[in-house]
Amino acid sequence: MKHRLAASIALAVLLSPAVALAQSGPIKLPETLAWTAYDVGSGGYNQAVAIGNALKNKLGVNLRVLPGKNDISRTLPVREGKVQFSANGVGGAYLAQEAVFEFGAKDWGPQPVRSLMLNNSDALLTIVTAKDANIKTMADLKGKRVAWVVGAPSLNQNITALLAFASLTWKDVTRVDFPGFGQAMDGIIANQVDAAFSSTISGQAYKIAASPRGIQYPTVPHADKAGWARLNKTAPFFIPFMGTEGADMSKDKPVEAATYPYPVLMAYDSVPPDLAYNMTRAMVELFNDYKDGAPGNNGWALDRQRFDWVVPLHDGAIKYFKEIGKWSDALQKHNDGLVKRQQVLAAAWGETTKSAPADEAGFAKAWMKARADALTKAGMEPVLTEW
C-alpha cells in the first residue's frame, strides 16, 4: 500500500502522447452531466468547475457541480443515480467501499464504487495548522485543539492516522466539533481550533495563510519507518510525498509529508461502461484545456495516474486505458483483487443484515466483527476492526 506514484506508472506500457491519445470518432457524452464535489471554494470544487468549462467549450457539454459538506452528502446523489460522478475524497471512495464509520450504518453498507481518474497533484492533503500554534511536527499536536467534522469520516480518520504516526490518539488532543469542512477551516481563523484536515490548495487554506494566525504544516518524515507503519495500518491509502503547491508552499519551500490522491473521480459500478469510457477519455484528451484552470489540476495528467490504488477502476475506464496502452495483466490482477474484496464485503453485509440486532449500537458491533472475520477468512487485511 505504500507504493509511490511512480510504481504504478512503471507497471504500465508507456506510449508517446501522440500515439496514446489517438482515437477515432468524437467523445460521446450527454448534453448535461452532474458531479458532486466538496464545498464551494475547496480545491475539488474549483477543479470540477474548470473541467466543466473545458467540457462546455470543447464538447458543448454542461457540467453541474453539486457541493457537499461531507462524504455522505457527496456520495448519496451518486448512489441514488441523481448524478453520474463525484469528485470525491477518500471517504466517498475507500471508506464507502469498506463500509466503515458512517458507511457502516444500516442504510449504507459496502458500496460498489469505481474510480475513473485520480488527481495526484503537487499539493497535499494533510493537517493544516495555525502558525501561531507552533505545531511543527505531528507530535506537537499533543494538547492542541483539533477539528472533528461531523459526518466526514474521511477527514476524521485521516487525522486519526496522522496522529498515530506520532503515537497519539484523539485522547491526546482537544476535539472541537464542526458541521462541515468550511466551518472547520474558518474555525482556525477565528481561533476556535488550531488544526484541521484540508487540501493545501483549498481557498480556505489561502485564507488561513493570509490571516493574522498564518498557516503551517506539521511534517511527516519519510525516513520514520515505525511512524509510517502506524500510519498505514490505519490508513493504507496514504503515500510519502513532498508537497510543493499550496498556501505558503512552493518548490523552493517544500513540505515533507503524507498525502493521497484527491479528488478521486468516481462512480458506481452501475454507471454504463460507455459513459465511464467517454468521461475518462474526456478527462485525458481535454487535459490541456483545463490543466491551468484551477490549482492542482496538473494532478489529473495521464502520466500521474496511479492504477494500483485501493479502489478498483470502472470497466469503462479500463477499456480506455487498454486502448491507449496504459494497462497490463498485473494491473488487471490487482483490480480483480479489489473487486473481489468488495464482493467479500457485500456477502458479509448480506449475512449480517439478516441476523444483526435492530438497535444501532448492536448492529454496528455485529458488523464490525462480521466484516473483520470475512476479510480475514478471505486472506485480506481488515485494516479497521472497530470505529
N, C-alpha and C positions, 0 to 999 in steps of 0.2 A: 504493500500500500504506500510505501514511501518513495516510489519511483519519481524521479524528476520529470519535468515536461519532455526533455529530450528522449526519455526512454521509449515513450510511445511512438514518437516520430521515427525512431530507429527501427521499429518493427514494421513500418510501412514501406512500400516501394515508392520512392520519390521520383516524380516525373518533373520535367520542366514546366513552368507555369503555362506556357503556350500550349503544350500538349495536354496538361492536366485539365485545363478549362475548356477544351474544345468540345462543344456539344452541338447536336443537331436539333433544330426546332426551337420555338420560343419557350420561355418559362411559363408554365400554366398555373396561375393562382386565381382564386375567387376575386371578384371585384372588391370585396371587403373582407379583411382579416381582423381578428381580435386577439390580443395578448393581454395577460395580466403582468404586472411588474411591481416593484417596490414603490414606496410613497413618491409623490411628486417631489423633485429635487434630488432624489437619490441617483447614484451612478447608473443603476439598472434602468430606471425610468428615462433618464436623459439619453442613454444609448438606444433604447427602443424607439424614442421619438426620432432620433437621427436615422435609424434604419427605416422607419416609416416614411420619412421624407424621400429616401432613395427609392423605395418601392413605388411611391406615388410618381416621382419624376421619371423613372425608367420603365415602369410596367403599368402605370395607371391604377395601381392597387392602393386602396385606402386601408391604413392600419389604425385600428382603435386600440389605444393603450389604457387599460383599466388599472389604476393604482390600488394596491392593497397594503394594509398596515402590518399584516403578519402572514405567516406561512399558510394558515388555514384560509384566510380571505383571498390569497393569491391562487391557491390550489383548487378550492371549491368550484369556481367557474369552469375550470378545465375538466374536473370530474363530471360536472353536470352537463358538459357539452355546450356551454354558453360561449366559451372562447375555445379556439383551437390549440393555442400555445401559451406558454408562460415563460417570461424571462425571470426565472425563479432563482431562489437561493438553494443552499444545500438542504434546507428544511423541506421545501416542497418537492425536492428530488430524492435525496438519500434517506432522510428521516421518514418521508411518506412511504417509500419503498419498504423500509424496515418496520413500519407500524409501531413506532416508539413515541413517547411523550403524548402530545395531543392526538397524534395519528394512531395511537393505541386505544383510543376511545371506541365505544361500541359502534358509533356511526361512521367510523373510518376503517381501520384495519389496513393490511398491506395493499398498497396502491401499485398497479402495473404501469409505472411511469417509464418513459423512454426519453433519452436525450437525443438532440439533433446536432447541436454545436455547443462547445464550451468556450467561454471567454477566459483566456489566460493572458491578462494584460500585465503591464509593469507596475500596476497598483497593488495594494494589499487589501485583504480582508483580515482585520486584526483588531485588537483592543486599542482604542484611541483614548488618550487621557489629557486632562488639563495640565499644561506645562507647569503651572504653579503648584501642582500637587506633588511634583518631584518624583514621578514614577518612571524610573529609567529601565528597570527590568521587571519581569513578571513577579519576582519575589517582593518587589516594592509595593505590590498591590495589597499586601497584608495590612489590615486595619483601615483600608480606604473604602470610600463609598462607590459601589459598582452597580450599574443599571441592570435590571431584570425587566425584559419586555414581555408583558402578559400575552399569551397566545403566540409566541415566537420561539418555539423550542430550538430552532437552529441557532439563533443569536445567543440564547442562554447556554446551550450545550457547547458552543464554541468557546465561550468564556470559561465554562467548566473545564474544558480540555486544556486551555492555555493556563489556567490556574494550576492544573495538575502538573504541567511542565515544571513548575516551581514547588511541587509537593504541597500545594494549597487547595482548599475547598471553599465553598460558599460560607462555611462557618468561620473562615479566617478573614472575611470581608464584611462590610455593612451593605446588605442588599437593599436597593431602592427600586420600587416597582414603578413602571411607566406603562401606559396603554398602547404605545406604538413606538416605532423606531425614531421617528422625527422628534417626538416628545423627549425621548431619552437623550438624544443629541443636544436638544435645546436645554436639557437639564444641566449639561456640563457648563454651558454659557451662563446659566442662571445660578450656578454654584449650588445646585441641588444634589449633584453627584460628581464624582471625579473621573469615572471611566465608563465607557460603553463600547459595544462592538459595532464596527462600521467598515465601509469601504473608504480608503484614503482619498478617493476622488469624488465622494458624495458632496453635494452642495453644503450639507451641514458640517462636514469636516473643514471646508474652507471658511465657513462662518466661525467655527471654533478657533481656527488659526488666526483669524482677524480680530477676535475678541480680546479683551484685556487679559483673560486667563491664558491664551495661547494654546498650542497643541504639542503633544509629544507621544511617541510610540515606544512602549517598552519592548526591548529586544528579545529574540528567541535564538540564542547562539546555536548554530548548526552543528558545532562540534560536541555539544552536550548530548551524548547518545542516550544516557539514562533519562534525561528530561524528555527527549523525543519519544522514547519507548512509552513513557507515561502518557504523553500527549496522544500518540497514535492508538494507544489502547482504548482511549475514549472516543477519538475522532480520527478514523483511518483515512479520511479524505484530505487531511492537511498534508502539505509538502513544504520542504525548506525553500525559501525564496528570498532574493534581495530586492526589496521594493525601491523603485526609483521614480514613481509617479504618484503625485498627490499633494495635499496641503503640507507645506513646509518640508517637501521632499523632492529630490532631483537625482540625476545621475551622479552629480558631484556630492550629494548628500544622501546616500542610500541607507536603508534600514534593514538590518539582518533580522529576518522574521519568518513566520509560518503563514501560509495562506492556502487558498484552494480556488478552483475555477469559479468565477462569478461574472455575470449571470450564467445560468445554465438554461439554454433554450430547450424546453422540454414539452412533451405532450403525453398523452396516454397511448397505450398500445392499440386502442380502438380508433385512433386517427388513421384514415385511409393511407396506405403506403404512397400513393401517387401525390397526395397533398404534402406528406412529410418529405418526399423526394424533392418536390419543387420548392418547398420552403428552404430546404437545405441548399439546394442549387442556387437559389436567390441570395442566400446569405454569403455564399462563396463568390459568386460571379459579380455581385454588386458591391463587393467589399471596398473597392476603390472609391465608390460613390458615397460611402458612409463612414469610412475609416477616420476622417478628420472631423466628423460631425459632433462628437462628444468625447470627453476624456475617457480613456480606457478602451475605445473602440478598436484599437490596434490588436487587442487580445482575441478578436474574432478571426484573425488571419488564418488561412489554411495551414500554414506551417507552424502554427501554435496549437493546433488541435491535439487533444490527448484522447486517444481511442481506447485506453485501458484503465479508465477511471472506475468508480464504484457504482455507476448506474449504467444499465445497458443502453445501447443505441437503438433507435427505431429502425425497423426493417427498411423503410423508405430512405432513411439517411445512409444506411449501409449500402443500399443499391447504388446511390450516387457515388459514395466513396470507392466502391468497387470499380465503377466506370472510369474514374479518374486515377486509378492505380494506387489508392491510399489504403487499401485493405489487404489483409493477409489471413492465412489459415490460423496463425497464432492469435490474431485479434478476434477471429470468429470463435475460437475455442474459449477465449476469455469472456466474450459476450454471451455465449451459450451458458457459461457457468453462472453469470449474473442473472440470466433469465431463470435458470434452474433454482437459484436462491429465492427468487420471487415466487416460484411455484411451491417450494417447500413452505414458505411463509403463508401463502394463501391456503394451503391444505391444513396447516396447523390452526389458522384462524377459523376455518370452517368447522373443525372439530371443537375448538374452544367455544364458539358461539352456541353450540348445541347443548352444552352442559355447564357453562360457567355461571356463577352466581349473578343474580339480577342487579344487585347493588354495584355502584361504580367501583368502589374500593375492592370488593371481592372479585369483580370481573378483571380489573387491572392486575391483581395478584395472580389470577389464574392464567391470564395471557402472558405475563412475564415468564412464568415457569414453562408454559407450553411452547412459547417461542424459543426460549433457550434450549429446551430439550430437543425440539425438532431440528434446529440448526446443528446442534452438537451431534445428534444421531446421523445427520447427513454429512458430517465431516466438515462443517462450516463454522467459522468463528461467530459467536453470538454478538460480540462487541459490547452490547448493552444487555444486562440481565435484570436491571431494575432502574426506575426513574421516578 
